[in-house]
Amino acid sequence: MSNESSLVILVADDEAIVRSTIGDYLTDAGHEVVEACDGAQALATIDAQDVDLALVDVRMPGIDGLTLLERVRAQAPEVAVVIVTAHGNM
């Protein structure tokens, strides 16, 4: 982490436009953003670099957001995880 107000934030979503929109907003707010297009890439990213926060889509192909949450808790319990969705019928 470069300073106290800046976070390294992972945005994991299978939709590129969602990753880009959220990523641009967070970058403009002064955070470092890394993107992952699926759960497997998100886990590899968390394994390869320090991440403070992961914003994770609940619906992704392969490893879904809830499974990813379980795996992040086991692999890197210090990473905060927020599950997000654009679907209103959970």
N, C-alpha and C positions, 0 to 999 in steps of 0.2 A: 504494500500500500504506500503510495507516494506521500500523502499527508493525511492529517486527521479527518478532513472533510471529503476526501476522495476514496471511493470504493472500487474494487474490481468486481464487476457484475457480469455474470453469465446469463445470457438470454437464450433459452432453449425453446424453440418453436419450429414446427415443420413448415410454417409459412414464412417465406422470405420477407414479405412486406411487413409482417408483424414484427419480426426480428429487427428489420431496418427502422421501422417507426419508433419502437421502444428504444432501440440502441441509439438513434439520433437524439432523442429526448434526453437520455441519460448522459450521453457524451456532452451535449450542450450544458448540462448541469454540472459538468466537471468530473465525471466518473470515467473510468476505463471500462470499456465494454468488450466482451468476447462473445461470439455467437456460436450456437450449436444447432444443427438442423434436426437432430433426433437425440434420443436418450443415450445411445451408445457414444455419440460424439461428445455429449455433455459429460459423461463419466470420464472419458479420455482427457477432456480439458481439465476437469477438476483434479485428475491424477497428475497432469503435467505442469500445472501452475497454481499459484495461490489465488483463490477466489473467496471473496467476502460474502457474496450474496448470489443466489441462483433464482432467476425468475423462470418458472417452468410451466409450459402448457400442459394441461391435464390430458389432452388428447393428441398423442403422437403415435405414428406407426412404430412397431417394434416395442421398445421400452416406453410405456406410457408414463405420464407425470407422477402418478402415485407410486408406481414401481421405482421410478427414478428417485423419488423422495426416500424410499426405504433404503436404496443402495447408497445414496449420498450420506444418509445417517450412519451407515455402517462403514463407509470408506473415508468420509471426511466430516465427522460430526460438528466441527467448528463452523461449517458453512451454513449460513441461514438460507432457508428455502421458502419461496413464496410460490404457491400453485395458482396459476391464472387460467381462465378459460373465457372464450367468447360465446360459449353455449350456455343458455339460461335454464336448461332442463336437467341439471345434475341430480 
